[in-house]
Amino acid sequence: MAEIFRIGARERVGALGATINTKGGCITDLSCGEQMVLFPQELIHNIDGSGVVRGGMHPCSPWFGPAQEPNQGPRHGFARDMDWDIDR
């Protein structure tokens, strides 16, 4: 089950803060004080009705782009599909 964590500046004042989704280890937003650093994550619907997540910062591990071998794994690696633990 995915959990959302806010670490760093809770009120977005004076420090670096991030919101992290444990499903895929995605940083859904990153701020420095009141200034957003990343494009906030959103669900964008295609013409065919399918939803695609855009924005934020996903991990690409252990490779970036397509896998080297057929059926080796998804584009940009498998880390973005795993459940992550956040150590505080």
C-alpha positions as CSV (number, residue, x, y, z in Angstrom):
1,M,0.0,0.0,0.0
2,A,1.4,3.4,-1.0
3,E,2.1,6.0,1.7
4,I,2.9,9.7,1.1
5,F,5.7,11.3,3.2
6,R,6.6,14.9,3.5
7,I,10.2,15.4,4.6
8,G,12.1,18.6,5.3
9,A,10.2,21.9,5.4
10,R,6.7,21.1,6.4
11,E,5.3,24.6,5.9
12,R,7.4,25.2,2.7
13,V,9.2,28.1,4.4
14,G,13.0,28.5,4.4
15,A,14.2,25.0,3.7
16,L,14.2,22.2,1.2
17,G,11.3,19.8,1.4
18,A,10.0,16.9,-0.6
19,T,6.9,14.7,-0.8
20,I,7.7,11.1,-1.6
21,N,5.2,8.3,-2.6
22,T,6.4,4.9,-1.4
23,K,4.9,3.2,-4.4
24,G,7.8,3.5,-6.9
25,G,9.8,5.9,-4.7
26,C,8.5,8.9,-6.7
27,I,9.3,12.4,-5.5
28,T,5.9,14.0,-6.3
29,D,7.0,17.5,-5.4
30,L,10.2,19.3,-4.3
31,S,10.3,22.8,-2.9
32,C,12.8,25.3,-1.6
33,G,11.0,27.6,0.7
34,E,7.8,28.6,-1.2
35,Q,9.3,27.9,-4.6
36,M,8.4,24.6,-6.3
37,V,11.5,23.0,-7.9
38,L,9.8,20.2,-9.8
39,F,6.8,20.2,-12.0
40,P,4.1,18.8,-9.6
41,Q,2.9,15.3,-10.4
42,E,-0.5,15.0,-12.1
43,L,-2.5,12.3,-13.7
44,I,-3.1,13.3,-17.4
45,H,-5.8,11.5,-19.4
46,N,-5.1,10.5,-23.0
47,I,-7.8,10.8,-25.7
48,D,-8.5,7.1,-25.3
49,G,-9.3,7.7,-21.6
50,S,-6.2,5.9,-20.2
51,G,-4.4,7.8,-17.4
52,V,-0.7,8.6,-17.5
53,V,1.3,10.0,-14.6
54,R,3.4,13.0,-15.5
55,G,5.7,15.2,-13.5
56,G,7.6,14.6,-10.3
57,M,10.8,12.6,-10.3
58,H,10.8,8.8,-10.7
59,P,13.9,6.6,-10.1
60,C,15.4,5.0,-13.1
61,S,17.2,1.9,-11.8
62,P,19.0,-0.2,-12.6
63,W,18.9,1.2,-16.2
64,F,17.6,4.2,-18.1
65,G,15.6,3.7,-21.2
66,P,14.7,0.3,-22.7
67,A,16.2,-2.9,-21.2
68,Q,19.3,-4.3,-22.8
69,E,17.7,-7.7,-23.4
70,P,14.2,-8.6,-24.5
71,N,11.8,-9.4,-21.6
72,Q,14.4,-8.2,-19.1
73,G,12.1,-5.6,-17.5
74,P,10.2,-2.4,-18.0
75,R,11.5,0.8,-19.6
76,H,13.7,2.7,-17.0
77,G,14.1,-0.4,-14.8
78,F,12.0,-2.1,-12.2
79,A,12.7,0.2,-9.2
80,R,9.8,2.6,-10.1
81,D,7.3,-0.3,-9.8
82,M,8.5,-1.4,-6.3
83,D,7.3,-0.5,-2.8
84,W,9.9,1.6,-1.1
85,D,10.7,2.2,2.6
86,I,11.4,5.7,3.8
87,D,14.0,6.1,6.6
88,R,13.6,9.3,8.5
